[in-house]
Amino acid sequence: MIKVEQLVKAFGATKAVDGISFEVAEGETLALLGTSGCGKTTTLKMLNRLIEPDSGSIAINGKNILEENPETLRRGIGYVLQNNGLFPHYTVAENIAIVPQLLKWDKAKTDKRINELLEKLHLSKEYLNAYPSELSGGQQQRIGLARALIADPPVLLMDEPFGALDNVTRSKIHSEFKVLDELKRKTIILVTHDVQEAFELAGRIALMDKGKIVQIGTPAELLFNPANDFVSDFLQEQRLQLEFKAIKITDLWEHLPKGSRKTNTSSLSAESDFWTVLEQFRFIKGENLNILNQQNKEVKTITFEALMAAYSQYKNLQPHE
């Protein structure tokens, strides 16, 4: 869906983006991760031509975006900003309806789509005539997401979208983000400096430093096969938590005991990460969990001890740094 080749952008003598290349498949979420000044936001802004590259090429769905009209390009791309970017003197309804107005939708179509999104994002219709300043940070961020999704664009760019939220609100919105059906068929590029956020929300991560991509891969690849000391050191401080989020139950499947039996709990997906399943043991009344592997339709009933033993076996098989 997105193909970037040898992209360069300099500001004066500083190369903010220094010859980077990457591809994002349709329906994939890629996180651009790194410290402030590494070039991730500049990269994102070149994808919808808020910043023009000095050299290199960008293709979205096979089309060279540098040959497109920038305004037309942006209408087909959802864009979510840190601090939500809502217009303070517009009501919630007016903020969400900006793109439909540009696309000349009629009022009935716009209202129907707004109501649909409010329901999916757990927002009451009573907020439609409110102004952004009357909403909480979490509510404002959901409105910003609704505005980006209103025209159902195939590509969504997100620039530190949850950075201004407190930890509790951010965690709740992360959970909603992962299950929102509106996002499941979108190609998403997420800029963040939050390592946990990248591991939780993205299928692949491009770790950047000084305008270059140091390593691109799945969370597990960055953790267990770091390209160099920079990658290893960048992840070291939160390593255990990151492992819990990077490892999926499918990775542990062969190490889990075979067999299933009827329990009071519904089945969890084997695509769940280790952390999610670990959390479930805190909330269930029984001592067992059912795990369903969609790939082979096998169900396993596991205990907490069996889960931890499988994790240990898996870890022992990973290359040691």
N, C-alpha and C positions, 0 to 999 in steps of 0.2 A: 504493500500500500504506500509506503514512504521509502524513498531511496535517496540517500545523501552521499555525495562523492566529493572528496577533497575540498571541503568547505573552509573558507578563510575569511576572517574579519579582523581588521586592525583598527585601533583607535590611536592615532599618532604613531609612536614607536612601539606600542604594545599590541601584540597579537592576542586578541581576546579568544579567538578560535583559530586553531593552527592546523589546517589540513585534515579535518576529521571526516570519516566515512562510516556510515552504518545503514542498516535496513530494518524496517519494522513491518512485520507481516500483518495482513488484514486480521482485525480482531485481537491483536496483541497489545499488551501494555508494557511500554519500555520506560524505565526511570532514568533520567539523567541526574546522577548523584555526584556531589562534590562540595567542597568548601566554597565560601563566597569568593568571587573573582575567578573561578575556574573556567568560565565560559558557557555554563549550561543555560542560563537565561538568554544570553545573546544567541545561542544556537536555536533555542525555541522561537525567538522573535524573528529569526530569518525564515522559519518554516511558514509563517503567514505574512512575511514581507513587511513587518513593522520595522525591521532593520534589513537593509539590502546587503548581500554578501559582496566581498571584494572579488572573490573567484570561487569556482566550484559549481556544482549543480545540485538541484533539489527537484525530485520528481514525486508527485503525489498521484497515485492511481495511473501511473504511466505517462502523466502529462508534466512537462517542464513548467514549473510554477513561475519562472522568470519571464515566460512568454505570455502569462495570463494578466488580465486586469486585476490589480491588487484588491480592489473593493469586491469584485466578483469572487475572487479566491477566498476572501475572509468570510463571506456569507456561507460558504460551504465547509467552514471549519469552526468548531466550537472553541471558545477561549475562556478559561477560568483563571482569574487573577488572585494573588494574595490580597487580603483585605477586600475581596469580592469585587471591587471596581464598580459598585452600584452608583447610579447618579442620585445624589442626596435629595434633589428637589423633585424627583419623579416618585410616584407611588410604586409599590411592588408590582402591580399589574402593568404599569407603564414601562418599568425597567425590563420585565420579561418580554414585553411585546415589541421591543425595538427592532429585532431582526424580522419578525413577521410584517411589520410596517414597511421595511425596506423591500421585502419580497412581495408587497401588495396583497397580502392575505386579506380576506374579508373578516369582519369582526366575529362572526359565528365560529369560523374555523380557528381563529386565534384564541377565543375564549374556551373552546372545547379542549384545545391542546394545553392551555395553561392549567385548567382544572385537572386534567389527566396527570400532569407533572406534579402539581401540588399534592395530589393523593399519593403518588409514588414516593415523594420526598417527605412525607409525613408533616405536611404544613396545612394549617386550616385556611379555608377560603376567607375567613375574617381578616386575614393579613393583606388581602389584595389592595385595600385602600389605605393601608398604613405606609409610612415612609421608612426608609432603611434605619434611621436613627432610633425608631421605636422598637426595633427587633434586637434580639440577642445576637452574639457573634455567630453561633451555630445556625440560627435562622437566616441571617444575612448570607452565609456561605451556601446554604441550600438554595436561596433565591438566585445567587450567582451561577450555581450549577444549572438551575432551571432555565435561566436566560441562555446559557451556552447550549443546552439540549433542545430548545424549543423547536428549531427547524429540522431536528433529527439529522445533524451532520454526521458523515461517516468517520470524520477525524476530530479528535478532541485534544487540545493542548492545554496543559494545566501548569501554571507557574506558582509554585509554593502555595497551593490552594488552601492548605490547612494550617499554614505557619502561624497565623495570628490567633489561633484558637487555644484555649486551655487544654490540658492533657485529657481531662475527662470527656469534654465535648469532641475533641479530635478522635479519641478512641471510638466513640459512638458513631461518628460520621464515617470513620474507616470501615466499621462493620457494615453500615448501610451501603457504602460504596461498593463493597465486594459482592453484595447480593442484588444490586439494582439491575433489573433486566435491561433498562435503557442503555447501560454501559457494556453489557456483555457482548454486543456485536460491534462495538466501536474500536477503532484503532486509536490508542491513547499514548501520548508522550507526557510524562509527569516529571517536572523539575522539582527536586527537593534536596535539602542538605541533611534531612533526617534519615539516618540509616535504617531505623526500624520501619519507618513509613515506606521506604523503597522496598524493603524485604517483604512487607505485608501486602503491598498493593500491586507490585510489578512482577511479570513473568520473567523479564530479563532486566539487567541493570547495566548501564554504561557509566563506569566510574571515571570521572574527569579530573585532570589536574593541569594547570597552566595551559589551558586551551586545547589540550589533547585528550583523547580517550585512552586511559591506561589499560583498562580491561573491560570487555563486554561479555556478558554471559548470564546464566541463571544465578539466583542467589547462592545455590549450593556450589556452583562452579567457582564463584568468587571466594567463598569460604574455604573450600577444601582443595582448590587448585589455584591459589592466587598467582597472578603473573609475576609479581615481584614484591619486594618488601613494602612498597608504598601501599599496595592493596591490603596486604596482611596487617600492617600497622593501622590502617584506616578503620578496619573492622574489629581490631583486637579488644578494645575497651568493652564492647557489648557482645562479645563473641558467643557466649552461651545462649543468651536470648535470641540472637540471630540464627543460631543453629536450630533452635526449637521452631522458628518460623520458616526456615529454609527447607527443612526435612519434611517430606510428605509421608503419610502412612504407606503409600505405594512403595516408597523406598525401603520401608521396613518389612514389607509384606512377607517375604520369604523367611524372615526371622520370627514371625509371630506363629504361635501354636495353631495347628489346624483344628477345624471343628467348630460347630456352633450349637447353641441351644437357645430355647425360647427365654427371653428376659423381658423385663418390664419396660426396657428402653427401646426407642426406635433406632433404626440403623443410622450411623454416621457414614459419610462418604470416605473412602480410602484416599480421595484426593485432598482431604483435609490436612492441614499441617499438624505437626507433632504438638505444637503449643495448644491448638484448638481442642485436640482430643484430651490432652493433659488437663485442660480447664474443665472438661466435661465430668471428670472424676470428682471434682469439687461439688457438683450440683446433683449428681444422681443419688438415689437412695440405695440402690443395690451395689454390688461389688464388680459387676461386669458391664462391658459395653459391646454392642454389636457393630461391626464395621463391614460395610458393603463395598466390594471392589467391582466397579462398573465394567471394567475391562473383561473380567472372566466370570462375572456374576457370582463370585464366591463370597460367602459371609463367614467371618470369624468372630467368635465371642472371646474377648480378652479381659484380663485383669490389669490393674495398675502395674503389678509386678512384671507381668508378661510384656507390657508396653516398654517399661524401663529396660528390661533384659534385651529386647529387640533393638532398642536404641544403642545400648552398649555394644552389641555385636556389630551393628552397622558402623559405629564410630571406629571400631578396631580395624575395620576393613579399609578405612579411608587413608590416603597417603599422608604420612607425617611430614610436617614442615621441618 
